[in-house]
Amino acid sequence: MIEVAGSSGVSLWHAVSRNRRDRPTLEGALDVDLAIVGGGFSGLSTALHTAEKGISVAVLEAEIIAWGATGRNAGFVVPNFAKRDPDHIAAELGPERGERLVEFATGSADLVFDLIRRHGIECDADQ
Ligand SMILES: Cc1cc2nc3c(=O)[nH]c(=O)nc-3n(C[C@H](O)[C@H](O)[C@H](O)COP(=O)(O)OP(=O)(O)OC[C@H]3O[C@@H](n4cnc5c(N)ncnc54)[C@H](O)[C@@H]3O)c2cc1C
């Protein structure tokens, strides 16, 4: 945590980004196909890819977007498994599901940088 004028107690990323607290609080009922609890990488990616398929989505975030680990990490986009090699994944999940997960992980960095380019996200990304 760092101290930046007017941003006490937030992570560096939050202190220097345009992420704001001005998104509306949910009041009353909302009628959507999918409600996602948590606006970190997992919730936001699910929301984006679901919405792109024409499904109505709401993201419910208790704090501000990326308040959790997503707004506090080291920023490395590394297409591997932190504590497992591909052989372990196949052994644990079986050849079919293991192979699918390894393929997914292998393409994950390209997915991230493609998203940044496609949506013009200003985040000083360097692939
Ligand atoms: C110190 C650190 C360094 C890391 N470095 C890297 C790295 O370099 N590269 C990498 O790929 N990964 C890294 N990671 C891992 C990565 O940041 C996480 O795997 C990822 O951010 C998890 O995203 P998430 O959406 O699952 O969870 P989170 O980002 O934690 O999102 C969960 C969200 O849910 C919200 N929430 C919780 N409960 C509720 C509720 N009841 N109602 C509404 N909202 C709720 C929280 O406020 C939060 O915003 C790091 C993690 C840490 C902690």
The ligand as an SDF file (V2000), in Angstrom:
LIG
                    3D

 53 58  0  0  0  0  0  0  0  0999 V2000
    0.2240   -9.9920   -4.4700 C   0  0  0  0  0  0  0  0  0  0  0  0
   -0.3220  -10.7140   -5.6960 C   0  0  0  0  0  0  0  0  0  0  0  0
    0.4240  -10.7190   -6.8720 C   0  0  0  0  0  0  0  0  0  0  0  0
   -0.0700  -11.3750   -7.9920 C   0  0  0  0  0  0  0  0  0  0  0  0
    0.6530  -11.3160   -9.1650 N   0  0  0  0  0  0  0  0  0  0  0  0
    0.1330  -11.8500  -10.2960 C   0  0  0  0  0  0  0  0  0  0  0  0
    0.7920  -11.6970  -11.5540 C   0  0  0  0  0  0  0  0  0  0  0  0
    1.8330  -11.0540  -11.6780 O   0  0  0  0  0  0  0  0  0  0  0  0
    0.2220  -12.2630  -12.6500 N   0  0  0  0  0  0  0  0  0  0  0  0
   -0.9540  -12.9600  -12.5740 C   0  0  0  0  0  0  0  0  0  0  0  0
   -1.4270  -13.4500  -13.6140 O   0  0  0  0  0  0  0  0  0  0  0  0
   -1.6000  -13.1240  -11.4160 N   0  0  0  0  0  0  0  0  0  0  0  0
   -1.1020  -12.5720  -10.2760 C   0  0  0  0  0  0  0  0  0  0  0  0
   -1.7830  -12.6980   -9.0960 N   0  0  0  0  0  0  0  0  0  0  0  0
   -3.0370  -13.4580   -9.1070 C   0  0  0  0  0  0  0  0  0  0  0  0
   -4.1940  -12.6580   -9.7000 C   0  0  0  0  0  0  0  0  0  0  0  0
   -4.1320  -11.2970   -9.2940 O   0  0  0  0  0  0  0  0  0  0  0  0
   -5.5080  -13.3060   -9.2460 C   0  0  0  0  0  0  0  0  0  0  0  0
   -5.5170  -14.6780   -9.6100 O   0  0  0  0  0  0  0  0  0  0  0  0
   -6.7070  -12.6420   -9.8830 C   0  0  0  0  0  0  0  0  0  0  0  0
   -6.6860  -11.2340   -9.7410 O   0  0  0  0  0  0  0  0  0  0  0  0
   -7.9760  -13.2050   -9.2560 C   0  0  0  0  0  0  0  0  0  0  0  0
   -9.0630  -12.5390   -9.8490 O   0  0  0  0  0  0  0  0  0  0  0  0
  -10.5000  -12.8150   -9.3180 P   0  0  0  0  0  0  0  0  0  0  0  0
  -11.4340  -12.0140  -10.1760 O   0  0  0  0  0  0  0  0  0  0  0  0
  -10.7550  -14.2730   -9.2240 O   0  0  0  0  0  0  0  0  0  0  0  0
  -10.5130  -12.2850   -7.8010 O   0  0  0  0  0  0  0  0  0  0  0  0
  -10.3950  -10.7830   -7.2620 P   0  0  0  0  0  0  0  0  0  0  0  0
   -9.5920   -9.8990   -8.1420 O   0  0  0  0  0  0  0  0  0  0  0  0
   -9.9740  -10.8770   -5.8310 O   0  0  0  0  0  0  0  0  0  0  0  0
  -11.8860  -10.2350   -7.3490 O   0  0  0  0  0  0  0  0  0  0  0  0
  -12.8900  -10.5720   -6.4250 C   0  0  0  0  0  0  0  0  0  0  0  0
  -13.7930   -9.3430   -6.3190 C   0  0  0  0  0  0  0  0  0  0  0  0
  -14.9990   -9.7350   -5.6440 O   0  0  0  0  0  0  0  0  0  0  0  0
  -15.3950   -8.6830   -4.8090 C   0  0  0  0  0  0  0  0  0  0  0  0
  -16.2870   -9.2850   -3.8190 N   0  0  0  0  0  0  0  0  0  0  0  0
  -15.9770  -10.2020   -2.8710 C   0  0  0  0  0  0  0  0  0  0  0  0
  -17.0750  -10.5490   -2.1810 N   0  0  0  0  0  0  0  0  0  0  0  0
  -18.1030   -9.8370   -2.7070 C   0  0  0  0  0  0  0  0  0  0  0  0
  -19.4910   -9.7610   -2.4210 C   0  0  0  0  0  0  0  0  0  0  0  0
  -20.0580  -10.4930   -1.4440 N   0  0  0  0  0  0  0  0  0  0  0  0
  -20.2560   -8.9220   -3.1640 N   0  0  0  0  0  0  0  0  0  0  0  0
  -19.7040   -8.1830   -4.1680 C   0  0  0  0  0  0  0  0  0  0  0  0
  -18.3990   -8.2120   -4.4690 N   0  0  0  0  0  0  0  0  0  0  0  0
  -17.6160   -9.0350   -3.7530 C   0  0  0  0  0  0  0  0  0  0  0  0
  -14.0830   -8.1260   -4.2540 C   0  0  0  0  0  0  0  0  0  0  0  0
  -14.2180   -6.8030   -3.7870 O   0  0  0  0  0  0  0  0  0  0  0  0
  -13.1810   -8.2200   -5.4920 C   0  0  0  0  0  0  0  0  0  0  0  0
  -13.1780   -7.0160   -6.2560 O   0  0  0  0  0  0  0  0  0  0  0  0
   -1.3240  -12.0530   -7.9520 C   0  0  0  0  0  0  0  0  0  0  0  0
   -2.0760  -12.0290   -6.7700 C   0  0  0  0  0  0  0  0  0  0  0  0
   -1.5870  -11.3580   -5.6650 C   0  0  0  0  0  0  0  0  0  0  0  0
   -2.4400  -11.3200   -4.4010 C   0  0  0  0  0  0  0  0  0  0  0  0
  1  2  1  0
  2  3  1  0
  2 52  2  0
  3  4  2  0
  4  5  1  0
  4 50  1  0
  5  6  2  0
  6  7  1  0
  6 13  1  0
  7  8  2  0
  7  9  1  0
  9 10  1  0
 10 11  2  0
 10 12  1  0
 12 13  2  0
 13 14  1  0
 14 15  1  0
 14 50  1  0
 15 16  1  0
 16 17  1  0
 16 18  1  0
 18 19  1  0
 18 20  1  0
 20 21  1  0
 20 22  1  0
 22 23  1  0
 23 24  1  0
 24 25  2  0
 24 26  1  0
 24 27  1  0
 27 28  1  0
 28 29  2  0
 28 30  1  0
 28 31  1  0
 31 32  1  0
 32 33  1  0
 33 34  1  0
 33 48  1  0
 34 35  1  0
 35 36  1  0
 35 46  1  0
 36 37  1  0
 36 45  1  0
 37 38  2  0
 38 39  1  0
 39 40  1  0
 39 45  2  0
 40 41  1  0
 40 42  2  0
 42 43  1  0
 43 44  2  0
 44 45  1  0
 46 47  1  0
 46 48  1  0
 48 49  1  0
 50 51  2  0
 51 52  1  0
 52 53  1  0
M  END
$$$$
